[in-house]
Amino acid sequence: MPLNLTVRQNLRVFGLLYGVGHLRERIDKLLAEFDLVRFADIKAGLLSSGELSRLSMAKAIINDPRLLLLDEPTASLDPSIARYVREAIKAHVTNNRTAVLWTSHNMREIEEVCDRVLFLSHGSILLAGNPRTLPSEHGKSDLEELFITVAREPLSLNGANS
């Protein structure tokens, strides 16, 4: 994200790069959707980490992608901003039928936002399933406990290598 450009200028640059039609209207919609209207003419370098995160999300969806690749999108955010970002992502996914590949070490967040979870190690899938039912299928109380078990003893789970 060019930090010397304003929020609006950043969105305009990326919109032009992606060939977004009706760009002015699209930017205005994203500024409202991500609560960035009051920051539209502020340089990105002056934004807080939460504001910058919301700008990054707006940039990521400016061209209405069918797939969003999100790597720890709420890492280092305070709980209030993290909740806002999760809700904005979920709303966008619901309204635009966008698929999301979301990487995270925060298992509570994964349980909240994901329909399917994969545990990976060295490029191999160790476990896959519904994040709300997978723990009980392996005798664990929650996804975090299952994650810890998979991280420490991946071979101890039945079917982990199949």
C-alpha positions as CSV (number, residue, x, y, z in Angstrom):
1,M,0.0,0.0,0.0
2,P,1.6,3.3,-1.0
3,L,1.7,5.2,2.3
4,N,2.2,8.6,0.6
5,L,-1.1,8.4,-1.2
6,T,-4.5,9.2,0.4
7,V,-7.0,6.4,1.1
8,R,-9.0,7.5,-2.0
9,Q,-5.9,7.8,-4.2
10,N,-4.9,4.2,-3.1
11,L,-8.3,2.8,-4.1
12,R,-8.2,4.8,-7.3
13,V,-4.8,3.4,-8.3
14,F,-5.8,-0.2,-7.6
15,G,-9.1,0.3,-9.3
16,L,-7.3,1.6,-12.4
17,L,-4.9,-1.3,-12.3
18,Y,-7.8,-3.8,-12.2
19,G,-9.8,-1.9,-14.8
20,V,-12.8,-1.4,-12.5
21,G,-15.8,0.3,-14.2
22,H,-17.7,3.2,-12.5
23,L,-14.6,3.6,-10.3
24,R,-15.7,6.7,-8.5
25,E,-19.0,5.1,-7.4
26,R,-17.2,1.9,-6.4
27,I,-14.7,3.8,-4.3
28,D,-17.5,5.7,-2.5
29,K,-19.3,2.4,-1.8
30,L,-16.1,0.8,-0.4
31,L,-15.3,3.9,1.7
32,A,-18.8,3.6,3.3
33,E,-18.7,-0.2,3.6
34,F,-15.4,-0.2,5.5
35,D,-16.1,3.0,7.5
36,L,-13.3,4.9,5.8
37,V,-15.3,8.0,4.6
38,R,-13.7,10.3,7.2
39,F,-10.2,9.1,6.1
40,A,-10.7,9.4,2.4
41,D,-8.3,12.4,2.1
42,I,-5.8,11.2,4.7
43,K,-2.5,9.7,3.6
44,A,-2.4,6.0,4.3
45,G,0.8,6.4,6.2
46,L,-1.1,8.3,8.9
47,L,-3.7,5.6,9.5
48,S,-3.8,3.3,12.5
49,S,-3.3,-0.4,12.0
50,G,-7.0,-1.0,12.1
51,E,-7.7,1.7,9.6
52,L,-5.0,0.4,7.3
53,S,-6.4,-3.1,7.6
54,R,-9.8,-1.8,6.5
55,L,-8.2,0.0,3.6
56,S,-6.4,-3.2,2.6
57,M,-9.7,-5.1,2.6
58,A,-11.3,-2.4,0.5
59,K,-8.4,-2.6,-2.0
60,A,-8.6,-6.4,-2.0
61,I,-12.3,-6.4,-3.1
62,I,-12.4,-3.3,-5.3
63,N,-12.6,-5.5,-8.4
64,D,-15.1,-8.0,-6.9
65,P,-12.8,-11.0,-7.0
66,R,-14.4,-14.5,-7.0
67,L,-11.7,-15.6,-4.5
68,L,-10.1,-13.7,-1.7
69,L,-6.8,-14.9,-0.3
70,L,-6.5,-13.6,3.3
71,D,-3.4,-14.3,5.3
72,E,-4.2,-13.6,9.0
73,P,-6.4,-10.6,8.1
74,T,-7.1,-9.7,11.8
75,A,-3.6,-10.3,13.2
76,S,-2.4,-7.4,15.4
77,L,-5.8,-5.8,15.5
78,D,-7.6,-4.9,18.7
79,P,-10.7,-7.1,19.4
80,S,-13.1,-4.4,18.3
81,I,-11.5,-3.7,15.0
82,A,-10.9,-7.5,14.4
83,R,-14.6,-8.1,14.9
84,Y,-15.4,-5.2,12.5
85,V,-13.1,-6.7,9.8
86,R,-14.5,-10.2,10.3
87,E,-18.1,-8.9,9.9
88,A,-17.2,-6.8,6.8
89,I,-15.6,-9.9,5.2
90,K,-18.5,-12.1,6.0
91,A,-21.0,-9.5,4.7
92,H,-19.0,-9.1,1.5
93,V,-18.8,-12.9,1.0
94,T,-22.6,-13.3,1.6
95,N,-23.6,-10.4,-0.7
96,N,-21.1,-11.2,-3.5
97,R,-20.8,-15.0,-3.4
98,T,-17.1,-14.7,-3.0
99,A,-15.0,-17.6,-1.8
100,V,-12.3,-17.0,0.8
101,L,-9.1,-18.9,1.7
102,W,-8.4,-17.6,5.2
103,T,-5.2,-18.6,6.9
104,S,-5.0,-18.1,10.7
105,H,-3.6,-19.5,13.9
106,N,-6.7,-18.1,15.8
107,M,-8.9,-21.1,16.0
108,R,-11.8,-19.2,17.7
109,E,-11.9,-16.9,14.6
110,I,-11.8,-19.9,12.3
111,E,-14.7,-21.5,14.1
112,E,-16.6,-18.2,13.7
113,V,-16.0,-17.4,10.1
114,C,-15.2,-20.6,8.2
115,D,-17.3,-23.4,6.8
116,R,-14.4,-25.8,6.3
117,V,-11.0,-26.1,7.9
118,L,-7.8,-27.7,6.7
119,F,-4.8,-28.5,8.9
120,L,-1.7,-28.4,6.8
121,S,1.9,-29.5,7.5
122,H,4.7,-29.4,5.0
123,G,2.2,-29.2,2.1
124,S,0.1,-32.1,3.2
125,I,-3.5,-32.0,4.5
126,L,-3.5,-33.7,8.0
127,L,-7.2,-33.1,8.7
128,A,-10.2,-31.5,7.0
129,G,-13.8,-30.9,7.9
130,N,-16.3,-28.6,9.5
131,P,-14.6,-26.5,12.2
132,R,-17.5,-26.8,14.5
133,T,-17.7,-30.7,14.4
134,L,-14.1,-31.7,13.6
135,P,-12.9,-31.4,17.2
136,S,-15.5,-33.8,18.6
137,E,-14.8,-36.3,15.7
138,H,-11.3,-36.5,17.2
139,G,-12.2,-36.5,20.9
140,K,-11.3,-32.9,21.4
141,S,-13.4,-30.2,23.1
142,D,-12.7,-27.4,20.6
143,L,-10.7,-26.5,17.5
144,E,-7.9,-24.9,19.5
145,E,-7.3,-28.2,21.4
146,L,-7.4,-30.1,18.1
147,F,-4.9,-27.6,16.6
148,I,-2.5,-28.1,19.5
149,T,-2.7,-31.9,19.2
150,V,-2.2,-31.8,15.4
151,A,0.8,-29.4,15.8
152,R,2.4,-31.5,18.5
153,E,1.5,-35.0,17.6
154,P,0.1,-35.2,14.1
155,L,0.5,-39.0,13.8
156,S,-1.6,-39.6,17.0
157,L,-4.9,-38.8,15.4
158,N,-6.7,-41.6,13.7
159,G,-6.8,-41.1,9.9
160,A,-4.3,-38.2,10.0
161,N,-2.1,-39.9,7.4
162,S,-4.9,-41.3,5.2
